[in-house]
Amino acid sequence: MAGERVKLEVQERSARGSAEARRQRRQGLIPGVVYGGGNEPVAISVPERELRRALTGPAGLHAILDVVVQGDGDGSARPVILKDHQQDVITGRVSHIDLHEVRLDRPIQASVVVQLVGESVGAKEGGVLSQVSREIAIEALPMEIPEHIEADVSAMQIGDTLRLADVSAVEGVTFLDDPEETVLATVTAPSVYEEPEPEEPEEGEELPEGEEAPEAEGEEAAAEPEGEAEASESSEE
């Protein structure tokens, strides 16, 4: 389970706009916004190193962050979750974050990674195991959101389909996706490639350059060498 709270100190941003955001990124700061809690959205910035530290613990992206906004009144911690984030398409680094304040006694919705565990019987026999859905939607208390959901594929044979309905229930967690329609994994038979047989050209069809048509049966006997034919005539005389 998430069950981890990480303190994160952020700074309130007075200036906004793309130019200001680029300036902050050059300084190693990640711009963002804190929403919820009955308060007005607060524009913030957080050191990239501190954000990485907070989100690379056991709970990962589902960690509860106790955000302290410097210069925000009494400086009390606000429990938030990472609601969304943007990444630079070239470097892959986080370029913006959206934090959402939550109440720890009220369930929230989140997307959780599906992790396949075990070795499929069908895969051992040469079948191909494919993961269809990599995330599912759940609802749970903020401190009870699991890092991932495990789906056991050990019993899957060739032709089998694993659905969300086949996954064991997790205490305190409600699956929101359709249990019968949500396919998590399949095991299919290996594809067999058969080399096509060469086709003989039909009568009158031109052959590719460099190829000769096969001689028909009987033609070989009919086309005797000239010398052999003369010798045969001499013997008859």
C-alpha positions in Angstrom: 0.0 0.0 0.0 1.0 3.6 -0.3 1.0 4.2 3.4 3.9 6.7 3.2 3.9 10.4 3.8 6.7 12.6 2.5 7.3 16.2 3.5 7.8 18.5 0.6 8.6 22.1 0.9 7.6 24.3 -2.0 7.7 28.0 -2.9 4.8 30.1 -3.9 5.1 31.6 -7.3 4.1 35.2 -7.9 5.0 35.4 -11.5 3.4 33.1 -14.1 3.7 32.5 -17.8 5.8 30.3 -20.1 8.8 32.6 -20.0 8.9 32.5 -16.2 8.4 28.7 -16.2 11.4 28.3 -18.5 13.5 30.5 -16.3 12.6 28.4 -13.3 13.4 25.1 -15.0 16.9 26.5 -15.9 17.3 27.1 -12.2 16.4 23.5 -11.4 12.9 24.3 -10.2 9.7 22.5 -11.4 6.6 24.8 -11.7 3.2 23.5 -10.5 -0.1 24.2 -9.0 -1.8 23.0 -5.8 -5.6 22.5 -6.1 -8.4 21.5 -3.7 -9.0 21.7 0.0 -11.6 24.5 -0.5 -8.8 27.0 -1.2 -7.9 28.9 -4.3 -5.3 27.2 -6.5 -1.8 28.1 -5.5 1.0 28.4 -8.0 4.2 26.8 -6.7 7.7 25.7 -7.6 9.7 22.8 -6.1 13.3 21.9 -6.5 13.6 19.0 -9.0 15.9 17.1 -6.7 13.4 17.2 -3.9 10.5 16.2 -6.1 12.4 13.2 -7.4 13.2 12.2 -3.9 9.6 12.4 -2.8 8.3 10.3 -5.7 10.9 7.6 -5.9 10.1 6.0 -2.5 8.2 2.7 -2.0 4.8 4.4 -2.8 6.1 5.9 -6.0 3.7 8.3 -7.7 1.0 7.4 -5.2 2.8 8.8 -2.2 1.0 11.2 0.1 2.9 14.5 0.0 2.7 16.7 3.0 3.3 20.0 1.2 4.4 23.1 3.1 4.0 26.2 1.0 6.6 28.7 2.1 5.1 32.1 2.6 1.6 30.7 2.8 0.3 31.9 6.2 1.0 29.5 9.1 3.1 27.1 6.9 1.1 24.1 7.9 1.4 20.9 5.9 -1.3 20.1 3.4 -1.7 16.4 2.4 -1.7 16.2 -1.4 -1.3 13.6 -4.2 0.3 14.0 -7.6 -2.7 14.4 -9.8 -1.0 15.0 -13.1 2.5 15.8 -14.5 4.0 16.8 -17.8 7.3 15.6 -19.2 9.6 17.2 -21.8 9.3 15.1 -25.0 13.0 15.2 -25.6 14.7 14.9 -22.2 11.8 13.0 -20.4 12.3 15.3 -17.4 9.2 16.5 -15.5 8.3 20.0 -16.7 5.1 20.7 -14.7 3.1 19.1 -11.8 -0.5 19.3 -10.6 -1.0 18.5 -6.9 -4.4 17.9 -5.4 -5.2 18.4 -1.7 -7.0 15.4 -0.2 -8.7 14.3 3.0 -7.2 11.2 4.4 -10.6 9.9 5.6 -12.2 10.1 2.2 -11.6 7.7 -0.7 -10.1 9.0 -4.0 -9.8 7.5 -7.5 -6.5 6.7 -9.1 -4.9 4.7 -11.9 -2.7 1.8 -10.8 -0.3 -0.3 -12.8 -1.1 -3.9 -13.4 1.9 -6.3 -12.8 1.8 -9.8 -14.2 3.3 -12.4 -11.9 4.1 -16.1 -12.4 5.1 -18.0 -15.5 2.3 -19.1 -17.8 1.8 -22.8 -18.6 1.0 -21.8 -22.2 4.1 -19.7 -22.5 6.2 -22.7 -21.4 4.6 -24.7 -24.2 5.6 -22.1 -26.8 2.6 -19.8 -26.6 2.9 -16.0 -26.6 1.9 -14.1 -23.4 0.7 -10.6 -24.1 -0.3 -7.9 -21.6 -3.4 -6.1 -22.9 -4.2 -3.6 -20.1 -1.3 -2.0 -18.2 -3.4 0.2 -15.8 -6.7 0.0 -14.1 -8.9 2.5 -12.3 -9.5 2.0 -8.6 -10.9 3.8 -5.6 -9.5 3.7 -2.1 -8.5 5.9 0.8 -5.4 7.9 0.0 -3.2 5.9 2.4 -4.6 2.6 1.0 -3.8 3.1 -2.7 -1.6 0.1 -3.7 1.6 0.7 -5.6 0.4 -1.9 -8.2 -2.1 -4.6 -8.7 -0.8 -8.2 -9.2 -2.4 -10.5 -11.7 -1.3 -14.2 -11.6 -0.8 -15.7 -15.0 0.6 -19.1 -13.9 -2.5 -21.1 -14.8 -3.0 -19.6 -18.2 -2.8 -22.0 -21.1 -2.7 -21.4 -24.9 -6.0 -19.7 -25.8 -6.8 -18.4 -22.3 -7.8 -14.8 -21.5 -7.2 -13.2 -18.1 -9.8 -10.6 -17.1 -10.1 -8.2 -14.2 -12.8 -10.5 -12.8 -10.1 -13.2 -12.4 -7.9 -11.0 -10.1 -8.2 -11.5 -6.4 -9.8 -8.7 -4.5 -7.6 -6.3 -2.5 -8.9 -5.2 0.9 -10.0 -1.6 1.0 -9.7 -1.3 -2.8 -12.6 -1.1 -5.3 -12.0 -1.8 -9.0 -13.8 0.7 -11.1 -13.3 -0.9 -14.6 -15.8 -3.4 -15.9 -14.5 -6.8 -14.5 -15.7 -8.8 -17.5 -14.8 -6.4 -20.3 -11.4 -5.5 -19.0 -8.8 -7.9 -20.5 -5.5 -7.9 -18.7 -3.6 -10.6 -20.6 -3.9 -13.3 -23.3 -1.9 -16.4 -24.3 -2.0 -17.1 -28.0 -0.5 -19.9 -30.1 2.8 -19.2 -31.8 2.5 -18.1 -35.4 3.8 -20.6 -38.0 5.2 -19.4 -41.2 4.7 -21.6 -44.3 6.8 -20.9 -47.3 4.6 -20.6 -50.4 5.2 -23.2 -53.1 6.4 -21.8 -56.4 3.7 -21.5 -59.0 4.2 -22.9 -62.6 3.5 -20.4 -65.3 0.4 -20.9 -67.4 0.6 -21.6 -71.1 1.5 -18.4 -73.0 2.7 -16.6 -69.8 6.1 -15.0 -70.0 8.8 -16.2 -67.7 11.1 -13.9 -65.7 14.4 -13.3 -67.4 16.9 -16.0 -66.8 14.3 -18.8 -66.1 13.4 -21.6 -68.4 10.1 -23.5 -68.6 10.3 -27.1 -67.5 10.2 -29.6 -70.4 7.0 -31.6 -70.7 7.2 -35.4 -70.4 7.8 -37.1 -73.7 9.5 -34.0 -75.2 12.9 -35.3 -74.1 12.4 -38.6 -75.9 11.1 -36.8 -79.0 14.1 -34.5 -79.2 16.8 -37.2 -79.9 20.2 -36.1 -81.0 20.7 -35.9 -84.8 23.6 -38.4 -84.7 21.6 -41.1 -82.9 18.7 -40.7 -85.4 21.1 -41.3 -88.4 22.7 -44.3 -86.8 19.2 -45.8 -86.3 18.4 -45.4 -90.0 21.7 -47.0 -91.1 21.0 -50.1 -89.1 17.6 -50.6 -90.6 19.0 -50.5 -94.1 
